[in-house]
Amino acid sequence: MRRRRGLVVPAVALLLVLAGCAAPAMESDPAGGPGGEVGVPNDDFDDPAGDPLGWEDGYWHNESIDVDQSDGLSDDELRAYVGRAMARVEYLRGREFEQRVPVSVISRAEYRNRSSGGDSSAGPSEYSQWNDQIWEALFVVGESQGSGSAISSTRSAAVAGFYSPTDDEIKVITGTPESPTISNTTLIHELVHALQDQHYDLTKSKYGGETQDAQLATDGLVEGDASYIEQRYVERCGGAWECVPTPAPSGGSGGGGGAGPSNLGIFLTIFQPYSDGPVYVHDLVSTEGWGAVEERFREPPVSSEQIIHRTSETPTPITYRDRARNGWETFPEQGEDGSDTVGEASMYVMFWYQARTADAETIDTRTLGNADGPYDTYNYDAEPSAGWANDRLFPYQKEVGDGEEFGYVWVTEWDTAQDAREFRRAYQAILDAHDAEQRAENTYVVPEGSYADAFRVTRSGTRVTIVNGPTVSDLDDIRPQSSQSS
């Protein structure tokens, strides 16, 4: 899921109801945004002089349009639909579009082919091998499936549309490209991304995230902004605004072809910015105004912890010296000097997913539905993952005969020793759920299944270090016990 910013900025459809949640209860309209005053149309909706906020491509934000999607959208209907939607995004976001945004449709099959990752006949790439260890460490994708295919299949089922910053256009995914329909929310969401790109340039590296956690953090801002405006829009439909009805999808723009996400763990990880991001943006707007959102786009958040808890706390630095021996090596060309940071959101998913799929005694899965206010969908806050201060996960590889073996070292840092103990307890519960056998102090072996491996789990103060390898003897080669503290 990493390094996709600059390629596509998607709208993720909520395909599977994991917990009950009420429709957002919005408050009054924003009193103008950071871009200036909203233009006021006259009774005849005449075109204004100039290009005021709330008017775009010949349409006012509260103007009625003659669009009927029951038989698909004609070219003229699509232009009117997009033009008025752009005016509405301007009205809600308080920013002016600098140019019209092209919108086209593609089939879900075409999108699936685009995101499949290309030809795998040459074998897995170094990045794929490295990333496989990240998701295996999270107990979300085991050794029986590559992380790339698991992510691709989950995303292809969940994405309803996307904006491409490199192409400056929106593509909406539909099951009926010959007679396309586009949901209001997907169109509004992607138009916000287009507006962001025109003002901030989403291809900049600061919006990409060098680690999984950094990407989730910047997504919390970028997707949070789009989802927040999308929800503000929904509240006005049927009241202040007339909105174009969208026919029920048939593998169409708002859904995943009738199928739920392939991997709930991956889906919940991808969805976290869409859930917590709108709350984050709403809090900024409510307490500091839209100027605070503008400031975050200049200096984006750096961890999912900041999005989940709406905090400015920064990660505690973690230094690490590689002391592996007997052929074990890191992937120095991948991630940050061979490491990734998965962060609090991904750790929460690990504990939830293992409780859900393996009955691990980690967290109560029902707490996922404890949404935090009207703009929230799911709750990603739980004791074993809260108190996160930082983590660095180093995948390792070793050539053996005609093949390779893999392992990893996961160094986690916590705010307090109690937080570290709680994380270790919950992690131990995951090993217990997979029938791990204790072989020595702090050393365990999962004997079978897609997570079959040896593990060493130690705590020193606020640090918990996990070493993984194929066998117990490999653990000391990957990370000698005397060197675990740094």
C-alpha positions in Angstrom: 0.0 0.0 0.0 3.0 2.3 0.1 4.3 4.8 -2.4 1.0 5.4 -4.1 0.7 9.1 -3.6 1.3 10.8 -6.9 -0.3 7.9 -8.7 -3.9 7.8 -7.5 -5.9 9.4 -4.7 -8.9 7.1 -4.4 -12.4 7.2 -2.9 -12.8 4.0 -0.9 -16.3 2.6 -0.7 -17.4 1.2 2.7 -18.3 -2.2 1.3 -18.8 -4.2 4.4 -20.6 -3.1 7.5 -18.3 -4.2 10.4 -20.2 -2.3 13.1 -23.3 -0.1 13.2 -22.9 3.6 12.8 -25.3 6.4 12.4 -25.4 8.8 9.4 -23.4 11.9 10.2 -25.3 14.7 11.9 -23.9 17.9 10.4 -24.1 21.3 11.8 -24.5 24.6 10.0 -22.6 25.5 6.8 -19.0 26.8 7.2 -19.0 30.5 7.2 -16.7 30.8 4.2 -13.3 29.2 3.9 -9.8 30.4 3.6 -10.2 31.4 -0.1 -12.6 34.3 0.3 -16.3 35.1 0.3 -18.9 32.9 -1.5 -20.7 34.5 -4.4 -24.5 35.0 -4.1 -26.5 34.2 -7.2 -29.6 36.2 -8.2 -33.0 34.6 -8.6 -32.3 33.8 -12.3 -28.9 32.2 -11.6 -27.3 34.5 -14.1 -23.6 34.0 -14.9 -21.6 36.4 -12.7 -18.9 38.9 -13.6 -15.6 37.1 -12.9 -15.3 33.7 -11.3 -16.6 33.9 -7.7 -16.6 31.0 -5.2 -19.7 28.8 -5.5 -19.9 29.2 -9.3 -18.1 27.1 -11.8 -18.4 26.3 -15.5 -21.8 28.1 -15.8 -23.4 26.6 -12.7 -24.1 28.0 -9.2 -23.8 25.7 -6.2 -27.5 25.8 -5.5 -28.8 25.8 -9.1 -31.0 23.0 -10.3 -29.7 20.9 -13.3 -31.5 18.7 -15.8 -29.7 15.4 -15.2 -31.2 11.9 -15.0 -28.9 9.0 -14.3 -31.5 6.3 -14.7 -30.3 5.6 -18.2 -26.7 6.6 -17.7 -25.1 10.0 -18.2 -24.9 11.7 -21.6 -21.9 14.0 -22.3 -24.0 17.1 -21.7 -25.4 15.7 -18.5 -21.9 14.8 -17.3 -20.6 18.3 -18.0 -23.5 19.9 -16.0 -23.2 17.3 -13.2 -19.4 18.0 -12.8 -19.7 21.7 -13.2 -22.3 22.1 -10.4 -20.4 19.6 -8.2 -17.2 21.8 -8.6 -19.2 24.9 -7.6 -20.4 23.0 -4.5 -16.9 21.9 -3.6 -15.8 25.5 -3.9 -18.7 26.7 -1.7 -17.9 24.1 1.1 -14.1 24.2 1.0 -13.7 28.0 0.3 -11.1 27.5 -2.4 -11.4 28.3 -6.1 -10.7 25.8 -8.8 -8.0 27.0 -11.1 -9.1 24.9 -14.1 -11.8 22.4 -15.0 -11.3 18.8 -13.9 -11.8 16.1 -16.6 -13.9 13.2 -15.4 -14.2 9.8 -17.2 -15.3 6.3 -16.4 -13.6 2.9 -16.5 -14.8 -0.5 -15.8 -13.9 -2.3 -12.6 -12.2 -5.0 -14.7 -10.0 -2.3 -16.3 -9.1 -0.9 -12.9 -8.3 -4.3 -11.6 -6.0 -4.9 -14.6 -4.3 -1.5 -14.0 -3.7 -2.2 -10.3 -2.7 -5.9 -10.6 1.1 -5.1 -10.4 2.1 -6.4 -13.8 3.8 -9.6 -14.8 4.9 -11.8 -11.9 6.5 -14.5 -14.1 9.9 -13.2 -13.2 9.3 -13.9 -9.5 8.7 -11.5 -6.7 10.7 -8.2 -6.7 13.0 -7.2 -3.8 10.3 -4.7 -2.7 7.7 -7.4 -2.7 9.8 -9.7 -0.6 10.6 -6.8 1.8 6.9 -5.8 2.0 5.8 -9.4 2.6 7.7 -9.4 5.8 6.0 -6.1 6.9 2.5 -7.6 6.5 3.5 -11.0 8.0 4.9 -9.2 11.1 1.4 -7.6 11.4 -0.2 -11.0 11.2 -2.4 -9.7 8.4 -0.9 -11.6 5.4 0.8 -14.9 6.0 3.3 -16.8 4.0 0.6 -18.5 1.9 -0.1 -15.3 -0.1 2.0 -12.5 -1.3 1.2 -9.1 0.2 1.1 -7.5 -3.2 -1.7 -9.6 -4.5 -3.6 -9.4 -1.2 -3.4 -5.6 -1.3 -4.3 -5.4 -5.0 -7.4 -7.6 -4.7 -8.6 -5.7 -1.6 -8.1 -2.3 -3.2 -9.7 -3.3 -6.5 -12.8 -4.3 -4.7 -13.0 -1.2 -2.4 -12.0 1.7 -4.6 -15.0 3.6 -6.2 -13.0 6.1 -8.1 -9.7 8.0 -8.1 -8.0 11.2 -9.0 -4.6 11.1 -10.6 -2.3 14.0 -9.7 0.1 13.1 -12.5 -2.7 13.2 -15.1 -4.9 15.9 -13.5 -8.1 13.9 -14.0 -10.7 11.8 -12.2 -11.6 8.3 -13.2 -14.8 6.8 -11.8 -15.1 3.0 -11.7 -18.4 1.6 -12.9 -19.8 -1.8 -13.9 -21.7 -0.2 -16.8 -19.2 2.0 -18.7 -21.4 2.1 -21.7 -24.1 3.9 -19.7 -22.2 5.3 -16.7 -23.6 6.6 -13.4 -21.6 8.4 -10.8 -22.5 8.7 -7.1 -22.6 12.2 -5.7 -20.2 11.3 -2.9 -17.6 9.8 -5.1 -17.6 12.8 -7.5 -17.5 15.3 -4.6 -14.7 13.4 -2.9 -12.5 13.2 -6.0 -13.1 16.8 -6.9 -11.8 17.8 -3.5 -8.6 15.9 -4.3 -8.4 17.8 -7.6 -8.8 21.1 -5.8 -6.1 20.0 -3.3 -3.8 19.2 -6.2 -4.4 22.5 -7.9 -3.5 24.4 -4.7 -0.9 22.2 -3.0 0.5 19.9 -5.7 -0.2 16.3 -4.4 2.8 15.0 -6.3 5.2 16.6 -3.8 7.1 14.0 -1.8 5.8 15.3 1.5 2.4 13.9 0.6 3.8 10.4 -0.2 5.1 9.2 3.1 8.4 7.3 3.3 6.9 4.7 5.6 3.5 3.0 6.0 2.7 5.0 9.0 3.8 8.3 7.4 1.6 7.5 4.4 -1.4 6.8 6.7 -0.7 10.1 8.4 -0.6 12.2 5.3 -3.7 10.3 4.0 -5.4 11.2 7.2 -5.1 14.9 6.1 -5.6 14.5 2.4 -8.5 11.9 2.6 -9.8 13.5 5.8 -10.2 16.8 4.0 -12.0 15.2 1.1 -14.2 12.9 3.3 -15.1 15.9 5.6 -16.3 18.0 2.6 -18.1 14.9 1.3 -20.0 14.5 4.5 -20.9 18.2 4.7 -22.2 17.8 1.2 -24.4 14.8 2.1 -26.1 16.8 4.9 -27.2 19.5 2.4 -28.7 17.0 -0.1 -32.5 17.0 0.1 -32.4 20.2 2.1 -30.6 23.3 0.9 -29.5 21.5 -2.2 -31.2 19.4 -4.8 -28.9 16.4 -5.6 -28.9 14.0 -8.6 -30.2 10.5 -7.5 -27.8 7.7 -8.2 -29.3 4.3 -9.3 -28.4 1.3 -7.2 -25.0 0.1 -8.4 -24.6 -3.1 -10.3 -20.9 -3.6 -9.8 -20.8 0.1 -10.3 -19.2 3.3 -9.2 -20.1 3.2 -5.6 -19.5 -0.5 -4.9 -17.1 -3.4 -5.4 -19.1 -5.5 -7.8 -21.0 -7.1 -5.0 -18.0 -8.5 -3.3 -16.6 -7.5 0.1 -12.9 -6.7 0.7 -10.7 -9.7 0.2 -8.7 -9.1 3.4 -10.4 -7.3 6.3 -7.0 -6.5 7.9 -5.8 -4.7 4.8 -9.1 -3.0 4.2 -9.2 -1.6 7.7 -5.6 -0.3 7.4 -6.4 1.4 4.1 -9.7 2.8 5.5 -8.2 4.3 8.7 -7.5 7.7 7.1 -11.1 7.8 5.8 -12.4 7.1 9.2 -10.2 9.2 11.5 -9.2 11.8 9.0 -12.6 13.7 8.8 -12.6 13.9 12.7 -9.1 15.3 12.6 -10.0 18.0 10.0 -13.3 18.8 11.8 -11.4 19.4 15.0 -8.9 21.7 13.3 -11.7 23.7 11.6 -13.8 23.9 14.8 -10.9 25.0 17.1 -8.6 26.9 14.9 -10.4 27.5 11.6 -9.6 26.5 8.0 -6.2 28.3 8.4 -5.1 25.4 10.6 -5.9 22.9 7.7 -3.9 25.1 5.3 -1.0 24.9 7.8 -1.1 21.1 7.9 -0.9 21.0 4.2 2.3 23.0 4.4 3.6 20.7 7.1 1.6 17.4 7.0 1.2 15.1 10.1 3.9 12.5 10.6 2.2 9.6 12.3 -1.2 7.9 12.4 -1.1 8.5 16.2 -1.5 12.2 15.4 -4.6 11.5 13.4 -6.2 9.0 15.8 -5.7 11.1 18.9 -5.6 14.6 17.3 -2.2 15.3 18.9 1.0 17.1 17.9 3.2 14.5 19.8 6.1 13.4 17.6 7.7 10.0 17.5 10.6 9.1 19.8 13.7 8.5 17.7 14.9 4.9 17.5 18.5 4.1 16.6 19.4 0.7 15.3 22.6 -1.1 14.5 22.5 -4.1 12.3 24.5 -7.0 13.8 23.2 -9.9 11.8 25.6 -12.7 11.0 25.9 -16.0 9.0 24.4 -14.6 5.8 21.4 -12.7 7.2 21.1 -9.2 5.6 18.6 -6.4 5.6 17.1 -4.8 2.4 19.1 -1.6 2.4 17.5 -0.2 -0.8 14.0 -0.5 0.6 12.1 1.8 3.0 14.2 3.9 5.3 17.6 2.3 5.4 15.9 -1.1 5.1 13.1 -0.4 7.7 9.5 0.5 7.8 7.4 2.1 10.5 3.9 0.6 10.7 2.6 2.9 13.4 -0.4 2.8 15.8 -3.1 2.4 13.2 -1.6 -0.7 11.7 -0.9 -2.2 15.2 -4.5 -1.7 16.1 -5.5 -3.6 13.0 -3.1 -6.4 13.9 -4.8 -6.8 17.3 -8.3 -6.5 15.9 -7.7 -8.8 12.9 -6.2 -11.5 15.0 -9.0 -11.3 17.5 -11.5 -11.5 14.6 -9.8 -14.3 12.7 -7.9 -16.4 15.3 -9.8 -15.6 18.5 -6.7 -14.1 20.0 -7.4 -12.5 23.4 -6.1 -9.1 22.3 -9.0 -6.6 22.2 -12.8 -6.7 22.1 -13.6 -6.5 18.3 -16.9 -4.8 19.0 -15.1 -1.6 20.2 -14.3 -1.0 16.5 -17.8 0.4 16.3 -17.3 2.9 19.1 -17.2 5.9 16.7 -15.9 9.2 18.1 -18.5 11.7 17.0 -20.6 12.3 13.9 -17.6 12.4 11.4 -16.1 9.2 12.5 -16.8 5.7 11.2 -14.6 3.3 13.2 -12.6 3.4 16.4 -8.9 2.7 16.0 -8.0 3.3 19.7 -7.2 0.4 22.0 -5.0 -0.2 25.0 -2.4 -2.5 23.3 -1.7 0.0 20.5 -2.3 3.3 22.4 0.8 4.7 24.0 2.8 4.1 20.8 5.9 6.2 20.7 7.6 4.8 17.5 8.6 1.6 15.8 11.0 0.4 13.2 10.6 -3.0 11.4 13.6 -4.4 9.6 12.9 -7.4 7.3 15.9 -9.7 6.8 16.8 -12.2 4.0 19.3 -15.0 3.6 20.3 -17.0 0.5 19.9 -20.7 1.1 20.7 -23.1 -1.8 18.4 -22.2 -4.7 16.1 -20.1 -2.5 15.9 -17.6 0.3 14.8 -17.5 3.8 13.2 -14.4 5.6 12.9 -13.0 9.0 12.6 -9.6 10.7 13.4 -7.5 13.7 10.6 -5.2 15.0 11.7 -2.6 17.5 8.8 -0.8 19.2 9.0 2.1 21.6 6.3 3.1 24.0 5.3 6.2 26.1 5.5 4.2 29.4 6.7 0.9 30.7 3.0 0.0 31.3 2.2 0.7 27.6 5.1 -1.6 26.7 3.8 -4.3 29.0 0.3 -4.0 27.5 1.6 -4.4 24.0 3.7 -7.4 24.9 0.8 -9.1 26.6 -1.5 -8.6 23.6 1.3 -9.8 21.2 1.8 -12.9 23.4 -2.0 -13.5 23.0 -1.6 -13.6 19.2 1.2 -16.2 19.6 -1.0 -18.2 22.0 -3.8 -18.1 19.4 -1.5 -19.8 16.9 -0.5 -22.5 19.4 3.0 -21.2 19.9 5.3 -23.5 21.9 7.8 -22.0 24.4 11.3 -23.3 23.6 13.3 -21.0 25.9 12.9 -17.8 27.9 11.0 -15.3 25.7 11.4 -17.7 22.8 8.4 -19.3 21.0 7.7 -21.4 17.9 4.5 -21.4 16.0 4.6 -25.0 14.7 2.3 -24.8 11.6 0.2 -22.5 9.5 0.9 -19.4 7.4 2.7 -17.8 10.4 4.9 -20.8 11.3 8.2 -19.4 12.5 10.3 -18.8 15.6 9.8 -15.7 17.7 11.8 -14.0 20.5 9.8 -11.3 22.4 11.6 -9.2 25.0 10.9 -6.0 26.9 13.3 -3.6 28.4 11.7 -0.6 30.0 9.6 1.2 27.3 11.0 -0.9 24.5 9.6 -4.2 23.2 11.7 -6.0 20.6 10.4 -8.9 18.4 12.8 -11.1 16.5 11.4 -13.5 13.9 13.1 -16.2 11.9 12.5 -19.7 10.4 14.0 -21.5 13.4 15.2 -20.8 16.9 18.8 -21.0 15.9 18.2 -18.3 13.3 17.0 -15.8 15.9 20.5 -15.2 17.3 22.0 -14.9 13.8 19.4 -12.3 12.9 19.7 -10.4 16.2 22.2 -11.6 18.8 20.5 -11.2 22.2 23.3 -9.0 23.6 22.6 -6.4 20.9 18.8 -6.0 21.1 18.8 -2.7 23.0 20.2 -0.7 20.0 
